[in-house]
Amino acid sequence: MRRNIAILSLIAIVSAAHADTLTFNGIGAGESASTSFGGVFAGKLEFTINGNSVETICGDLFHHVGGGDTWNATPQLTSTMSPNFPAAGHIVGTYFSSAVSNADCAGLQLAVWDMLIDGGDGLANGAFTATASTDAMNAAALDLTAISGDAIYWDHADTNPTGQGQLGAVPEPASMLALGVGAVGILRRRKRA
């Protein structure tokens, strides 16, 4: 049993250190917004990451991507980053899965950008300012109150200056448990063979 735990720990460490391949597929739920950096789409983005469909939130307002753009990036937990990434991770970790309407997804995106650029001082203050629908602005104000949660950040700068940093939800414990049970099953099957 100790050997299996050691092997699973090693698999987790090795898989955490690899670069993921991200391919931008298009936009998801969200809406147009005006920001101090120009007009933007604010909302969820659709990617293929290592062959799996994944929704993300842009963590990098200064780089743009188009359909089919592909790059490699090393994933890391926002709680291990600085200075404003842990708080942006709280927003994504708390509100990502419940943001389904266009306004909620736009509010989520605007709150993340405000947190990353200005430390969450609100959408009317600082270097990052934004206007969007009333519902999106209300969602952003609520999202900025998040105090717990974590997210995964894929930093394009690790391997390709033409990519775009993305934030995604950390898989919930049930998914991680299912992966762990599957890995243990494979190890036991190999041991019997």
C-alpha positions in Angstrom: 0.0 0.0 0.0 2.8 2.4 0.8 4.4 1.7 -2.6 1.1 2.6 -4.3 0.8 5.8 -2.4 4.4 6.7 -3.3 3.8 5.9 -7.0 0.6 8.0 -7.0 2.5 10.9 -5.3 5.2 10.6 -7.9 2.6 10.6 -10.7 1.0 13.8 -9.2 4.4 15.6 -9.0 5.4 14.6 -12.6 2.1 15.6 -14.1 2.1 18.9 -12.2 5.5 19.8 -13.7 4.6 19.3 -17.4 3.4 21.8 -20.0 -0.1 21.6 -21.2 -1.1 22.2 -24.8 -3.8 24.9 -25.1 -5.9 25.4 -28.3 -8.3 28.3 -28.4 -11.7 27.2 -29.8 -13.8 30.3 -29.3 -15.9 32.3 -26.9 -18.5 31.0 -24.5 -21.0 32.8 -22.4 -20.3 36.5 -21.8 -20.9 39.9 -23.4 -19.1 43.0 -24.8 -17.6 45.4 -22.3 -15.8 48.8 -22.5 -12.6 49.0 -20.5 -9.9 51.5 -20.0 -7.9 49.2 -22.4 -10.6 49.3 -25.1 -13.6 47.2 -26.1 -13.4 43.6 -25.2 -15.3 40.3 -24.9 -15.7 39.6 -21.2 -16.7 36.0 -20.3 -15.8 32.4 -20.5 -13.5 31.1 -23.3 -13.5 27.6 -24.8 -10.3 25.7 -25.1 -9.0 22.3 -25.8 -6.3 21.5 -23.2 -4.4 18.3 -23.7 -7.3 17.0 -25.8 -10.1 17.9 -23.3 -12.7 20.6 -23.7 -12.2 23.2 -20.9 -13.8 26.6 -20.2 -11.5 29.3 -18.9 -11.4 33.0 -18.0 -8.8 35.2 -19.5 -6.1 36.2 -17.1 -4.1 38.3 -19.5 -5.8 41.4 -20.9 -2.7 42.4 -22.9 -2.4 39.5 -25.3 -5.1 38.4 -27.8 -5.7 35.1 -29.4 -7.7 33.9 -32.3 -9.5 30.7 -33.2 -7.2 27.7 -33.5 -4.2 29.4 -31.8 -2.2 26.8 -29.9 0.6 27.1 -27.4 2.1 25.3 -24.4 1.9 26.5 -20.9 2.8 25.1 -17.5 -0.2 25.0 -15.1 0.2 26.4 -11.6 -2.2 27.0 -8.7 -3.0 30.7 -8.2 -2.5 30.3 -4.4 1.3 29.8 -5.1 1.6 33.0 -7.2 1.8 36.7 -6.4 0.9 39.4 -6.0 -2.8 39.5 -7.0 -3.2 35.9 -8.4 -4.3 34.3 -5.1 -7.3 36.7 -4.9 -8.1 36.2 -8.5 -8.1 32.5 -7.8 -10.6 33.1 -5.0 -12.9 34.7 -7.5 -12.6 31.9 -10.0 -12.7 29.2 -7.3 -15.9 30.6 -5.8 -17.9 31.8 -8.8 -16.7 30.0 -11.9 -19.0 27.0 -11.8 -22.1 29.1 -10.9 -21.5 31.7 -13.6 -23.7 30.5 -16.5 -25.6 33.5 -17.8 -23.9 36.0 -20.1 -24.0 38.7 -17.5 -22.6 36.4 -14.7 -19.7 35.3 -17.0 -18.9 38.9 -18.0 -19.0 40.0 -14.4 -16.7 37.1 -13.4 -14.2 38.1 -16.2 -14.3 41.8 -15.3 -13.7 41.0 -11.6 -10.7 38.8 -12.4 -9.1 41.6 -14.5 -9.8 44.2 -11.9 -8.2 42.0 -9.2 -5.1 41.1 -11.4 -4.5 44.7 -12.6 -5.7 46.9 -9.6 -6.0 44.5 -6.7 -9.8 44.6 -6.7 -10.4 48.2 -6.1 -13.7 48.2 -8.1 -14.5 48.7 -11.7 -14.7 52.5 -11.4 -11.2 53.0 -9.9 -7.6 52.5 -10.8 -5.9 51.7 -14.0 -8.5 49.1 -15.0 -12.0 50.5 -15.3 -15.0 48.9 -17.1 -18.6 49.4 -18.0 -21.0 46.6 -19.1 -24.6 45.8 -18.6 -26.1 46.5 -15.1 -26.3 42.7 -14.4 -22.7 42.2 -15.3 -21.5 45.1 -13.2 -23.5 43.8 -10.2 -22.1 40.3 -10.7 -18.5 41.8 -10.8 -19.1 43.7 -7.6 -20.3 40.5 -5.9 -17.4 38.4 -7.3 -14.9 40.9 -5.9 -16.0 39.8 -2.4 -14.7 36.3 -2.8 -12.3 35.3 0.1 -11.6 31.6 -0.6 -11.1 29.2 -3.5 -8.3 28.5 -5.9 -7.8 28.3 -9.6 -5.3 27.0 -12.2 -3.3 29.5 -14.2 -1.7 28.7 -17.5 0.9 31.3 -18.2 1.6 31.7 -21.9 5.0 33.4 -21.2 6.5 30.1 -20.0 6.8 28.8 -23.6 5.3 31.2 -26.1 4.9 35.0 -26.1 2.0 34.8 -28.5 -0.4 32.9 -26.2 -2.6 34.3 -23.5 -2.7 33.5 -19.8 -5.8 31.6 -18.7 -7.5 30.9 -15.4 -9.6 27.7 -14.9 -11.4 26.0 -12.1 -9.6 23.4 -10.0 -11.2 20.1 -10.5 -13.5 19.3 -7.6 -12.6 16.6 -5.1 -15.0 14.1 -6.6 -13.2 14.2 -9.9 -9.8 14.0 -8.3 -11.0 11.0 -6.2 -12.3 9.3 -9.3 -8.9 9.8 -11.0 -7.1 8.4 -7.9 -9.4 5.4 -7.7 -8.8 4.7 -11.4 -5.0 5.0 -10.9 -5.1 2.6 -8.0 -7.2 0.1 -10.1 -4.6 0.3 -12.9 -1.8 -0.4 -10.4 -3.6 -3.3 -8.9 -4.4 -4.8 -12.3 -0.8 -4.5 -13.4 0.3 -6.1 -10.1 -1.9 -9.1 -10.7 -0.8 -9.6 -14.3 
